[in-house]
Amino acid sequence: MCTEATDKMVKRYVQN
C-alpha cells in the first residue's frame, strides 16, 4: 500500500 496519495499524506503526517 504505497501510492503517491498515501506517500503525500504520510509525508505531511510525519512532517510534524
PDBQT receptor file of N, H, CA, C and O in Angstrom, charges set to zero:
ATOM      1  N   MET A   1       0.867  -1.213   0.000  1.00  0.00    +0.000 N 
ATOM      2  CA  MET A   1       0.000   0.000   0.000  1.00  0.00    +0.000 C 
ATOM      3  C   MET A   1       0.892   1.247   0.000  1.00  0.00    +0.000 C 
ATOM      4  O   MET A   1       1.049   1.912   1.024  1.00  0.00    +0.000 OA
ATOM      5  N   CYS A   2       1.457   1.543  -1.138  1.00  0.00    +0.000 N 
ATOM      6  H   CYS A   2       1.329   1.003  -1.970  1.00  0.00    +0.000 HD
ATOM      7  CA  CYS A   2       2.372   2.712  -1.216  1.00  0.00    +0.000 C 
ATOM      8  C   CYS A   2       2.057   3.513  -2.479  1.00  0.00    +0.000 C 
ATOM      9  O   CYS A   2       2.679   3.316  -3.522  1.00  0.00    +0.000 OA
ATOM     10  N   THR A   3       1.109   4.395  -2.374  1.00  0.00    +0.000 N 
ATOM     11  H   THR A   3       0.603   4.555  -1.527  1.00  0.00    +0.000 HD
ATOM     12  CA  THR A   3       0.751   5.182  -3.568  1.00  0.00    +0.000 C 
ATOM     13  C   THR A   3       1.193   6.635  -3.388  1.00  0.00    +0.000 C 
ATOM     14  O   THR A   3       1.571   7.045  -2.291  1.00  0.00    +0.000 OA
ATOM     15  N   GLU A   4       1.144   7.373  -4.428  1.00  0.00    +0.000 N 
ATOM     16  H   GLU A   4       0.838   7.039  -5.319  1.00  0.00    +0.000 HD
ATOM     17  CA  GLU A   4       1.574   8.782  -4.330  1.00  0.00    +0.000 C 
ATOM     18  C   GLU A   4       0.696   9.529  -3.322  1.00  0.00    +0.000 C 
ATOM     19  O   GLU A   4       1.196  10.317  -2.520  1.00  0.00    +0.000 OA
ATOM     20  N   ALA A   5      -0.584   9.281  -3.367  1.00  0.00    +0.000 N 
ATOM     21  H   ALA A   5      -0.990   8.640  -4.018  1.00  0.00    +0.000 HD
ATOM     22  CA  ALA A   5      -1.504   9.964  -2.432  1.00  0.00    +0.000 C 
ATOM     23  C   ALA A   5      -1.144   9.590  -0.992  1.00  0.00    +0.000 C 
ATOM     24  O   ALA A   5      -1.078  10.448  -0.111  1.00  0.00    +0.000 OA
ATOM     25  N   THR A   6      -0.918   8.319  -0.776  1.00  0.00    +0.000 N 
ATOM     26  H   THR A   6      -0.972   7.623  -1.492  1.00  0.00    +0.000 HD
ATOM     27  CA  THR A   6      -0.572   7.877   0.593  1.00  0.00    +0.000 C 
ATOM     28  C   THR A   6       0.772   8.462   1.001  1.00  0.00    +0.000 C 
ATOM     29  O   THR A   6       0.938   8.929   2.127  1.00  0.00    +0.000 OA
ATOM     30  N   ASP A   7       1.717   8.433   0.091  1.00  0.00    +0.000 N 
ATOM     31  H   ASP A   7       1.582   8.053  -0.824  1.00  0.00    +0.000 HD
ATOM     32  CA  ASP A   7       3.048   8.975   0.399  1.00  0.00    +0.000 C 
ATOM     33  C   ASP A   7       2.930  10.453   0.793  1.00  0.00    +0.000 C 
ATOM     34  O   ASP A   7       3.585  10.911   1.730  1.00  0.00    +0.000 OA
ATOM     35  N   LYS A   8       2.104  11.170   0.080  1.00  0.00    +0.000 N 
ATOM     36  H   LYS A   8       1.572  10.798  -0.681  1.00  0.00    +0.000 HD
ATOM     37  CA  LYS A   8       1.952  12.609   0.380  1.00  0.00    +0.000 C 
ATOM     38  C   LYS A   8       1.309  12.778   1.768  1.00  0.00    +0.000 C 
ATOM     39  O   LYS A   8       1.745  13.611   2.562  1.00  0.00    +0.000 OA
ATOM     40  N   MET A   9       0.301  12.001   2.040  1.00  0.00    +0.000 N 
ATOM     41  H   MET A   9      -0.053  11.324   1.395  1.00  0.00    +0.000 HD
ATOM     42  CA  MET A   9      -0.387  12.090   3.337  1.00  0.00    +0.000 C 
ATOM     43  C   MET A   9       0.583  11.719   4.468  1.00  0.00    +0.000 C 
ATOM     44  O   MET A   9       0.641  12.378   5.507  1.00  0.00    +0.000 OA
ATOM     45  N   VAL A  10       1.320  10.669   4.234  1.00  0.00    +0.000 N 
ATOM     46  H   VAL A  10       1.273  10.134   3.391  1.00  0.00    +0.000 HD
ATOM     47  CA  VAL A  10       2.274  10.217   5.270  1.00  0.00    +0.000 C 
ATOM     48  C   VAL A  10       3.357  11.274   5.466  1.00  0.00    +0.000 C 
ATOM     49  O   VAL A  10       3.760  11.561   6.593  1.00  0.00    +0.000 OA
ATOM     50  N   LYS A  11       3.813  11.834   4.384  1.00  0.00    +0.000 N 
ATOM     51  H   LYS A  11       3.486  11.600   3.469  1.00  0.00    +0.000 HD
ATOM     52  CA  LYS A  11       4.875  12.865   4.491  1.00  0.00    +0.000 C 
ATOM     53  C   LYS A  11       4.348  14.043   5.308  1.00  0.00    +0.000 C 
ATOM     54  O   LYS A  11       5.058  14.591   6.151  1.00  0.00    +0.000 OA
ATOM     55  N   ARG A  12       3.124  14.419   5.056  1.00  0.00    +0.000 N 
ATOM     56  H   ARG A  12       2.547  13.974   4.371  1.00  0.00    +0.000 HD
ATOM     57  CA  ARG A  12       2.555  15.575   5.783  1.00  0.00    +0.000 C 
ATOM     58  C   ARG A  12       2.338  15.163   7.240  1.00  0.00    +0.000 C 
ATOM     59  O   ARG A  12       2.542  15.965   8.151  1.00  0.00    +0.000 OA
ATOM     60  N   TYR A  13       1.935  13.943   7.453  1.00  0.00    +0.000 N 
ATOM     61  H   TYR A  13       1.769  13.291   6.712  1.00  0.00    +0.000 HD
ATOM     62  CA  TYR A  13       1.679  13.477   8.828  1.00  0.00    +0.000 C 
ATOM     63  C   TYR A  13       2.992  13.374   9.605  1.00  0.00    +0.000 C 
ATOM     64  O   TYR A  13       3.041  13.617  10.811  1.00  0.00    +0.000 OA
ATOM     65  N   VAL A  14       4.048  13.008   8.886  1.00  0.00    +0.000 N 
ATOM     66  H   VAL A  14       4.008  12.811   7.907  1.00  0.00    +0.000 HD
ATOM     67  CA  VAL A  14       5.359  12.872   9.544  1.00  0.00    +0.000 C 
ATOM     68  C   VAL A  14       6.084  14.224   9.551  1.00  0.00    +0.000 C 
ATOM     69  O   VAL A  14       7.076  14.404  10.257  1.00  0.00    +0.000 OA
ATOM     70  N   GLN A  15       5.577  15.162   8.761  1.00  0.00    +0.000 N 
ATOM     71  H   GLN A  15       4.771  15.016   8.187  1.00  0.00    +0.000 HD
ATOM     72  CA  GLN A  15       6.249  16.475   8.699  1.00  0.00    +0.000 C 
ATOM     73  C   GLN A  15       6.204  17.126  10.083  1.00  0.00    +0.000 C 
ATOM     74  O   GLN A  15       7.049  17.962  10.403  1.00  0.00    +0.000 OA
ATOM     75  N   ASN A  16       5.230  16.749  10.896  1.00  0.00    +0.000 N 
ATOM     76  H   ASN A  16       4.543  16.070  10.636  1.00  0.00    +0.000 HD
ATOM     77  CA  ASN A  16       5.116  17.325  12.235  1.00  0.00    +0.000 C 
ATOM     78  C   ASN A  16       6.371  16.921  12.986  1.00  0.00    +0.000 C 
ATOM     79  O   ASN A  16       6.534  17.278  14.153  1.00  0.00    +0.000 OA
TER      80      ASN A  16
